[in-house]
Structure formats: C-alpha cells, structure tokens
Amino acid sequence: MASTLEEKFREAACVGDTEALQTLISQNIDINSKNTVNGWTALHWACKRGNEEVARILINNGADPTVENFKGETPAAVCSSSSIYSLLEGDKSPNSFISSEENNLKFVPNYLKNPPLNGNIDIGPRLRTRHPDLSAMPTTILPAQSDDLVLKARIAGSNDPDYIEIEIPRWKLTYSSLLHICCQELEIKETQVERIRKLPNTRLRKDSDVKRLTDFQCLEVVVKAPRDKYNNGYQSISVCKDQTILY
C-alpha cells in the first residue's frame, strides 16, 4: 500500500495536483521516496515541470533537494525554472541556472502519457479545506487500497503446468507494467518474451487490451524459441518426407 501511495504522490507532483499532494502529505507519506525505475522523487518532477507551487509545498514539508536519481541528478539538475532553481540553491549560484527543458526523458511515466482529464488524480477522499498551516488541518484517513487486479500467469510450454497469482493495481495497469510484473514473478527477462496470451486464444497487444482483463484471468507468457546454433539454413528431413535424399 505504501508504494502505491508514494507513486500517487509523485504523480500528483508531476501533474500539479496540489490538493492530492497535501492530502497525501497529511498521511505521513515518505516525501523523498523514489520511483523504482528511474529514482525520481516528487521534487524532481516539480522541478522538471516548472511548478513552483508544488516545489514550495514539498520543500516546506521536508523534501530533500540533495536526493539524487539513479543517474546521479539532483532536482536542481533537471530544473526548468529559474525561480525554482533559486528556491533550491539560494544565493550560492545565482547565475548558474541552465534550463533542462531540452533534456528529453528516456523514461516517460504513464501519468504523462495519459494525464488525468480534469488534472486530478484518483486518491479517494481529499482534504477539501485549504489552510496554510497543514498541522492544524483535520486529516482524512485514506481507505485501504484494495483495487488490485489478481491474475494467474505461467510460462507457455513449461514443464511446470501450475499458474502463479500476481497482483497489480488497476490504476497502473498497462501492457508495459503487466509485462514487467509477469517477468519479475516468473523470473524471466523481458527481452525473452515474444507475447502475452489471454487464454484460451487471445493475444494482448496494447494498454486497452490489458485494461479489459478481469480477476483471475489466466495468462500465458510465450517465450522466444532459442536459435539453434547448429542451424545451417536447410530444412530438416522431418519436413521433407516427399523428397529424394541423395547421399
């Protein structure tokens, strides 16, 4: 549950949903938590997106501007706003700001590819009353995150016919996330996967296919056949039964 809320927290910082941000802060969330793929914190996203209001909320509530992502970059290193940069660096380097807007991200999270229509992310009940002193605000306990999809998966053609159950939050249900968790649970590499099949006979190809999955749906991960290192380019005898073989 904690990791789900932390990802929602980073999403709120990315899309500028300050109400969700304050609600999650009131739940004692780890403000400096990192994304497991690229190591970005909420403050990295506020700086990258140039949202000064979000950056101020994070810093005033203990966000650490020295935390580095997995590439060794601090929030200041990916900052696209001179005012936020000054907020982070103070008077130490007033003329050293270089905008990172041209620095395209190799990893683009789903909440940037498919932003919420109204700018508000789904976190359940929110703190509806805004007040500068968050410590004096009444808190609303978020409900337990039980909206997980349970799927059954196995490797196609494996000697082990049993399925394993995997869980994935519905809000992050994409083809990429499904592939990642299947490979993680089945202990195979993503590069080995040829396709994912919804039994009995449906191939999953894109996010919309995945979003139609239901609880306890059976999946098979089809692994690419290894190349025969002794293959000489000729057909085997077994598929040439009607041909004359010369010795």
Buried (B, 14 or more C-beta within 10 A) or exposed (E): EEEBBBBBBBBBBBBBBBBBBBBBBBBEBBBBBBBEEBBBBBBBBBBBBBBEEBBBBBBEBEBBBEBBBEEEBBBBBBBBBEEBBBBBBEEEEEEEBEEBEEEEEEEEBBBBEEBBEEEEBEBBEBBEEEEEEBEEBEEBEBEEBEEBBEBBBBBBEEEEEEBEEBEBBEBBBBBEBBBBBBBEBBEBEEEBBEBBBBEEEEEBEEBEBBEEBEEEBEBBBBBEEEEEEEEEEEEEEEEEEEEEEEE
